[in-house]
Amino acid sequence: MPKIIHDVIEFDKKTREAVDAVREEKAHVEAYIEEESKRLENEKRKEAQETINKRRKEIQEDLEKRKKAAFEEYKETKDHIDKKFDENKDDWIESIYQYCISEES
């Protein structure tokens, strides 16, 4: 009988050691998973920020390009209007003057 008790005690001891080893491994795996989750989260956050910054830069460049094009269009339109005014101002002044004179008579 004592041999059986000794064997049971020995088996129990080995089983507890195995269970402790599994628990320790589980703790390491959980810690690894936590670290890996944080690393992946940080990596994705960094990638998202880089994408946002890249898109922001593209939008800013596009805005500057459109602003420049709009200013060029404004300048061309203004130059065209100024040219028409310079070409016709004397005729317009004369027409207004003649109209005013004819109204008085």
Backbone as numpy.savetxt, mean C-alpha at the origin, in Angstrom:
# Nx Ny Nz CAx CAy CAz Cx Cy Cz
6.74 -63.00 42.98 5.94 -61.81 42.98 6.79 -60.54 42.98
7.83 -60.50 43.76 8.62 -59.29 43.78 9.19 -58.93 42.40
9.49 -59.93 41.59 10.01 -59.64 40.25 8.95 -58.95 39.41
7.73 -59.39 39.51 6.63 -58.77 38.75 6.44 -57.34 39.22
6.46 -57.12 40.51 6.30 -55.76 41.06 7.46 -54.89 40.58
8.65 -55.46 40.63 9.83 -54.72 40.17 9.69 -54.39 38.68
9.23 -55.34 37.88 9.03 -55.12 36.44 7.96 -54.05 36.19
6.87 -54.11 36.95 5.80 -53.11 36.81 6.32 -51.73 37.16
7.08 -51.66 38.25 7.65 -50.37 38.66 8.61 -49.85 37.59
9.42 -50.75 37.07 10.38 -50.36 36.02 9.63 -49.91 34.76
8.59 -50.65 34.39 7.77 -50.29 33.23 7.11 -48.93 33.45
6.59 -48.73 34.67 5.96 -47.45 35.00 6.96 -46.31 34.89
8.16 -46.53 35.38 9.21 -45.51 35.33 9.56 -45.17 33.89
9.75 -46.19 33.04 10.09 -45.96 31.64 8.94 -45.26 30.92
7.73 -45.65 31.24 6.57 -45.03 30.61 6.46 -43.56 31.01
6.67 -43.24 32.29 6.65 -41.84 32.74 7.74 -41.04 32.05
8.93 -41.64 31.91 10.02 -40.95 31.23 9.65 -40.69 29.77
9.03 -41.69 29.13 8.61 -41.52 27.74 7.54 -40.43 27.63
6.59 -40.45 28.56 5.54 -39.43 28.57 6.14 -38.05 28.81
7.08 -37.95 29.74 7.75 -36.68 30.01 8.50 -36.19 28.76
9.16 -37.13 28.07 9.88 -36.77 26.85 8.92 -36.25 25.79
7.76 -36.90 25.66 6.75 -36.47 24.69 6.21 -35.10 25.08
5.95 -34.89 26.36 5.46 -33.58 26.82 6.49 -32.49 26.54
7.75 -32.80 26.79 8.81 -31.83 26.53 8.89 -31.53 25.03
8.81 -32.57 24.21 8.83 -32.38 22.76 7.62 -31.55 22.32
6.47 -31.84 22.93 5.26 -31.08 22.61 5.46 -29.61 22.95
6.07 -29.33 24.08 6.33 -27.95 24.49 7.26 -27.27 23.48
8.28 -28.01 23.02 9.20 -27.45 22.03 8.48 -27.20 20.70
7.63 -28.13 20.32 6.87 -27.97 19.08 5.94 -26.76 19.19
5.25 -26.62 20.30 4.35 -25.48 20.50 5.13 -24.18 20.46
6.30 -24.16 21.10 7.13 -22.95 21.08 7.60 -22.66 19.65
7.99 -23.70 18.93 8.41 -23.54 17.54 7.27 -23.00 16.68
6.09 -23.56 16.87 4.93 -23.10 16.12 4.64 -21.64 16.43
4.71 -21.26 17.68 4.48 -19.86 18.08 5.51 -18.94 17.43
6.78 -19.33 17.49 7.84 -18.52 16.88 7.65 -18.43 15.36
7.34 -19.56 14.76 7.16 -19.58 13.31 5.95 -18.74 12.91
4.89 -18.79 13.70 3.70 -17.97 13.42 4.05 -16.49 13.48
4.80 -16.11 14.51 5.20 -14.70 14.64 6.10 -14.29 13.48
7.03 -15.18 13.11 7.94 -14.87 12.01 7.16 -14.69 10.71
6.24 -15.61 10.44 5.44 -15.51 9.22 4.56 -14.26 9.23
3.99 -13.96 10.39 3.16 -12.76 10.51 3.99 -11.51 10.23
5.17 -11.45 10.81 6.06 -10.30 10.57 6.48 -10.23 9.11
6.76 -11.38 8.53 7.16 -11.42 7.12 6.03 -10.91 6.24
4.82 -11.38 6.50 3.66 -10.94 5.70 3.37 -9.46 5.91
3.52 -9.01 7.14 3.32 -7.59 7.43 4.34 -6.74 6.66
5.58 -7.21 6.65 6.65 -6.50 5.94 6.36 -6.48 4.44
5.96 -7.63 3.89 5.61 -7.70 2.48 4.45 -6.76 2.15
3.45 -6.73 3.01 2.30 -5.86 2.79 2.72 -4.40 2.82
3.60 -4.04 3.75 4.07 -2.66 3.85 4.87 -2.28 2.60
5.70 -3.22 2.13 6.47 -2.97 0.91 5.54 -2.77 -0.28
4.50 -3.59 -0.36 3.52 -3.45 -1.44 2.81 -2.11 -1.36
2.44 -1.73 -0.15 1.77 -0.44 0.05 2.70 0.70 -0.36
3.95 0.63 0.07 4.90 1.69 -0.27 5.14 1.77 -1.78
5.26 0.60 -2.42 5.46 0.57 -3.87 4.26 1.18 -4.58
3.05 0.79 -4.15 1.83 1.31 -4.78 1.68 2.81 -4.53
2.03 3.24 -3.31 1.97 4.67 -2.99 2.91 5.46 -3.91
4.10 4.91 -4.15 5.07 5.57 -5.02 4.54 5.63 -6.45
3.95 4.52 -6.93 3.37 4.50 -8.27 2.26 5.53 -8.41
1.41 5.61 -7.40 0.31 6.58 -7.43 0.85 8.00 -7.44
1.87 8.26 -6.62 2.46 9.59 -6.56 3.07 9.96 -7.91
3.79 9.02 -8.54 4.39 9.28 -9.85 3.32 9.54 -10.89
2.23 8.74 -10.85 1.13 8.93 -11.79 0.47 10.29 -11.58
0.30 10.66 -10.32 -0.29 11.96 -10.00 0.57 13.10 -10.52
1.88 12.98 -10.33 2.80 14.02 -10.83 2.73 14.11 -12.36
2.67 12.95 -13.01 2.60 12.92 -14.47 1.31 13.59 -14.96
0.19 13.26 -14.30 -1.10 13.86 -14.69 -1.12 15.36 -14.41
-0.52 15.74 -13.29 -0.45 17.16 -12.93 0.34 17.93 -13.99
1.46 17.35 -14.40 2.29 18.00 -15.41 1.54 18.10 -16.73
0.84 17.01 -17.12 0.07 17.02 -18.37 -1.05 18.06 -18.30
-1.72 18.15 -17.17 -2.81 19.13 -17.01 -2.26 20.55 -17.09
-1.09 20.77 -16.50 -0.49 22.10 -16.55 -0.09 22.45 -17.98
0.46 21.48 -18.70 0.83 21.71 -20.10 -0.41 22.03 -20.94
-1.50 21.30 -20.70 -2.75 21.56 -21.42 -3.27 22.96 -21.08
-3.19 23.31 -19.80 -3.62 24.65 -19.37 -2.79 25.72 -20.08
-1.46 25.51 -20.12 -0.59 26.50 -20.77 -0.92 26.64 -22.25
-1.15 25.52 -22.92 -1.49 25.57 -24.34 -2.81 26.30 -24.57
-3.79 25.99 -23.73 -5.10 26.64 -23.86 -4.98 28.14 -23.58
-4.25 28.48 -22.52 -4.06 29.90 -22.19 -3.33 30.62 -23.31
-2.28 30.01 -23.85 -1.54 30.62 -24.96 -2.45 30.82 -26.17
-3.30 29.83 -26.44 -4.22 29.94 -27.56 -5.21 31.09 -27.34
-5.75 31.19 -26.14 -6.70 32.27 -25.82 -5.99 33.63 -25.90
-4.78 33.71 -25.33 -4.02 34.97 -25.39 -3.75 35.37 -26.84
-3.40 34.39 -27.67 -3.13 34.67 -29.08 -4.39 35.19 -29.77
-5.52 34.52 -29.54 -6.79 34.96 -30.14 -7.14 36.37 -29.67
-6.94 36.61 -28.37 -7.23 37.94 -27.84 -6.35 38.99 -28.51
-5.04 38.71 -28.59 -4.12 39.66 -29.21 -4.46 39.89 -30.68
-4.88 38.84 -31.37 -5.24 38.96 -32.79 -6.53 39.77 -32.98
-7.47 39.64 -32.07 -8.80 40.22 -32.29 -9.17 41.38 -31.38
-8.32 41.74 -30.43 -8.73 42.75 -29.45 -9.07 44.09 -30.10
-8.27 44.48 -31.09 -8.56 45.76 -31.74 -9.91 45.72 -32.46
-10.19 44.59 -33.15 -11.47 44.45 -33.83 -12.63 44.45 -32.83
-12.45 43.77 -31.72 -13.50 43.70 -30.71 -13.75 45.08 -30.07
-12.66 45.78 -29.78 -12.80 47.12 -29.21 -13.53 48.03 -30.20
-13.14 47.93 -31.46 -13.79 48.75 -32.50 -15.26 48.39 -32.63
-15.57 47.09 -32.59 -16.98 46.66 -32.69 -17.79 47.19 -31.52
-17.24 47.10 -30.33 -17.95 47.60 -29.15 -18.12 49.11 -29.25
-17.08 49.78 -29.68 -17.13 51.24 -29.83 -18.21 51.63 -30.85
-18.19 50.91 -31.99 -19.18 51.22 -33.02 -20.60 50.95 -32.54
-20.77 49.90 -31.79 -22.09 49.58 -31.25 -22.56 50.67 -30.30
-21.63 51.10 -29.45 -21.98 52.15 -28.49 -22.32 53.46 -29.21
-21.57 53.78 -30.21 -21.80 55.01 -30.98 -23.15 54.94 -31.70
-23.41 53.79 -32.30 -24.66 53.65 -33.06 -25.87 53.69 -32.12
-25.74 53.28 -30.90 -26.82 53.33 -29.91 -27.09 54.76 -29.49
-26.06 55.57 -29.46 -26.25 56.97 -29.05 -26.95 57.78 -30.10
-26.77 57.42 -31.38 -27.32 58.22 -32.47 -28.78 58.03 -32.67
